[in-house]
């Protein structure tokens, strides 16, 4: 490789050797010099740069050729070492995979063997890796591992892989409280995920590389039972003016966002001037590091929940907020749900409230999202496997950035939320609830 240094085009080698070689080249072996002019971008002056021709028998050229050959040899050695390392890793992974299928003897229903296996995907795997008879079928949950359970007559001698997968999937659906996806199921169902998992030091299997976002999806529990760690006081709205409760999704570390909102578009005095009573609720999960004690002493507006902050846990923030309205603000006139990274113009929201008040049919206003295809590509940030949501399209839904409903509409949402299994995408989940309520909402851009 040639580098321009000073006025000479010289190779990138050691400084002392470079100077000696260049002097030798210039004084003894260069038959001629080539001059040309380059205009500097930062100066108006013209500077002269000298490039010299390499003679056929140039010692510098021979040295470069020798270095090139040495470099190629080093690359080949490195490639050989890398191949050996890859083979070693493959062997270790095979050993680990074999160890994963270790089982323990324990008499189970109909004489079947109780097998501790994390991934049972096909009949052949069930028979060979877990040594099961044809009478065993299904899975049950024990801690973090899936286990086969007995089901007499479940298998026939000619059952195929597809039939086995259908039986396995059906069993998954029927198990009470067990709706989490299995990493082995994903590997089997999506070609892109095959060979993409590895075992962490703690023993848990996870996806790596461009599929790490799926690991949080694996942790998502569609029937999560969560608790409230801290809650604002109840609402005390008078009948003299309209009331609004604002539910704002936030994260523990976003104190500056919350303070900015408290001082601007959710300032109590501002809304009082508009003749509105308001209640502000910031909905927050856990990050394991942020202490909210001081903030809670100063502000009576934090709804703190005991689950981990995660994009996929946002539906549970919606559920917690709806429950808060039912329990502590049941007489509220209007409900606004938004995020802490938006800027709301109060006057515009008040216009939409007037629109709702003047209509007998409008109960919710927001930015409508038409039914979209469910993302089935594992590379997609919003990937949802078929096992988690079987429809090919989502229901129409509100953009989660902000939407307005009546108080009664929110109470109906809360009732439906308690009866509906959550999906990991909060906006889509609200759309599912609205559809189940058979509501025809007006969707307007706020």
Protein Blocks (a to p, Z undefined) as FASTA:
>chain_A
ZZdehjbccddddfklmmmmmmmmmmmmmmbdcddddddfkbmbdcddddddddfklmkl
mmmmmmmmmmmmmmmmmmmmmmmmmmmmmmmmmmmmmmmmgccddddehhiacdddfbdf
bfklmmmmnopafkbgcjddehjbccddddehkacfkbcfklmmmmmmmmmmmpghiabd
cfklmmmmpmklgopaccdfkopacdehjllmmmmmmmpcfkbccddfbdcddddddfkb
ccddddddddfklmmmmmmmmmmmmcfklmmmnopacddddddddehlaccklmmmmpcc
bccdfbdcdfklmmmmmmmmmmmmmmmmmmbfbdcdddfkbccdfklmmmmmmmmmmpck
bcbdcdddddddddfbfkbmklccfklombfbdcddddfkbccddfklmmmmmmmmmmpc
cdfblklmmmmmmmmnopacddddZZ
